[in-house]
């Protein structure tokens, strides 16, 4: 089986050791950095298969690390999973807005961590095959299937397409995704990066997702 490399960016040495030990047991090769600036340099040099980063760090936090990785043509394709002690919706929205594929809340269960990583590395092909069986168009109520779950489906499938949203007050928005990552968004026909925080805050309403 192919060996995948995960870059762990974590300023807490004890947490870094725990993550390293767990992922080594899972068969992953581990690189470590203790702040976002070093993490960015290592990602550019070694091109890991995935970056697992804490958010609150000195010098450069996880948000800026992810944002810089996505702006770099050399590293934009690397999936980034962000870790945070914060589970509020604003923090989760911020993670997706900078290009992360998942936001996990610490302390997370080992099974949750492995599922998030394995589905994007070891079992990526299997995950895509299962998702490919789904209809090319998915629709429903945001109260039943949250917007983050829909984005996760696009991420796991590596899909490009768009998600049409309508809030319970009648506002309309669209998320456009490329290769599973949010590229741009519109709200009532107007494009602005700030619209993303509005659209991802909708917990009720309807959605219709179209994938290519």
N, C-alpha and C positions, 0 to 999 in steps of 0.2 A: 504494500500500500504506500502511496506517495506520502512523504513527510512534509507537513505544512509548518511554516514559521509564523509565530504570533509575536508581535512586539508588544510587550507590557510596559505601559508608561504609568508609573505610580510613585508618588513622593514618599509614601509611608513604607519604610523598609520591611516591616513585618507583614503588611498586606501584600507587598510585592513578592515576598517569599512564599506566602500562602498560594497566591495565584500561580506562581511558577511551579510549585510542587503539584498542584492540582492538574495543570495543563500538561506537565511532563508525564503524569500518570495516564493522561488521555492520549499520549503519543505525539504531542506537539513539540517542535523545537522552539525554544524561547529566547528572545532577546529582551533586554531590560533597559529602561531609561528612567531617570528619577525626576524629570521635569519635561514640560512640553517642548522647550527649545532643543534639548538633546534628543527627544523623541522624534522631532521633525528631521533633524540631521540623520539619525539612524534610519528612518523610513526612506529618506532619499538615497542613502548609501546602499542599504541591504534589500530594499523593496520587499518587505514581509508580505505574507498572504493576507494578514489581518492585523489591525491595530486595536488593542484593548487598553483604553485610557481612562484614568480618573479625570474628573473635571476640575476640582479645586486643587491647583498646584502652583508653586512659585514660578516666577520668570515668565512662563507662558501656560495658561490654563488649557484644559481639554477642549473647550470650545474653539479657541484660537488655533490650537493644533489641528483640529479637524478642518477648520476653515482653510488653513494654509495648505493642507494636504489636498483638498479638493480644488484649489486654485492652481496647483502645480500639474502640468501635463504628464510629468513623470510618475506622480503618485495618486492622481485623482481616482484611479480605478480601485484603490485599496479600500475594502470595507472597514469602517470604524465603528466600534461599539464603545459608548461612553458609560462610565460608572459614576454614580453619585449617591450620597446619603439622602439627597432630596428627591422626593417622589411627587411633588406638586406638579400640576399640569403645566405651569409656566416653564419649569425646568425641563420637562419632557419636550415641550414645543421647541425650546431653545436648541436642544440636541438635534432634533430633526431639521431645524432651520439652517444649521451649519453643515448638514450633509451626513450626519450619523445614520447608520442603518438600524440601530437599537439604542435604547436608554435603559440600563439596568440599575435597580436601586440596591445599594449596599445596606446591610449584608444580604447578598443573594444566595439562594440555594445552589449547591454545586450542579444539580441537575439542570437548573435554569441557565446557568453559565454555559455548560456543555451544549445544551440544545441550541442556544443562540450562535455558538461558534461552529458546531458540527454541521448545522444545516447550511452554513455558508462555505464550508471547506470540505470536510470528509464526505458529507452526504449531499453536496450541492446538486449533483446530477440527479440523484433520486428525488430530491425536493422539487426540482424543476419538472421532472416527469409527472409527479403527482399533481402539481399545480397546473400543468398543461392540460390535464383532463377537465379542468373547470371550464365553464363557458367563457368565451372571449369577452363577454359583458357581464358584470356583476352589479347588482343593485339591491338596495334595501334601506332599512332605517338605521340611522346613526346610533340610536338608542340601543339597538340590538348588536350591531357590529361597529365598534368604534373606529374612528378614522385612522388611529395608529395601527390597528390590525390590518386595515386595507393597505396601508403603506408597507407594512411588513410583507404582505403577499407579493407586492410588486418587487420588493427588495430580494426576497428569496427566489423569485422567478427570474430576476434580472430583466424584468419587463420594462418596456417603454410604452407610454400611452398617456392617458389623462383621466382624472376623476372629477366628475361634475358634482357639485354640492349645492344643496339648498337648505338654508337655515329654517328654523321653525317660524321666523318672522318674515320669511320670503326672500331674503337676500340670496344671491346666486354667486357661486365662486367656482373656480376650476384650478386644480393642481395638475401641472404638467411634469411628467417624470421621464428621465432618460436612464436606461440601464438600471432601473430600480431606485434611483435617487431623485429627489425633488429638484427640478431645474428652474421653474418659475411658477408664478401663480397670478390669477386675476380675481378681482372682486367687483361684481357688477360691471364687468367689462374693462376695468382699469387695472393695469399691471403695476405692481409695486412690491418690493421684497417685504415690506411691512404687512402686506395683506396676509402673509403666511400665518402670522400670529393670530389673526382674526379667524381664518378658516380652520386652523387646528384647534381653536378653542370651542368650536361648535360641538356640543354633546348631543343635541337633538336636531332632527331634520332628516333629509334623505340624501342618498348618494347613488351615482351610477358610474361605474368604473369601466373604462375601455382600454384594452391592451392590444398592442401590435405584435 
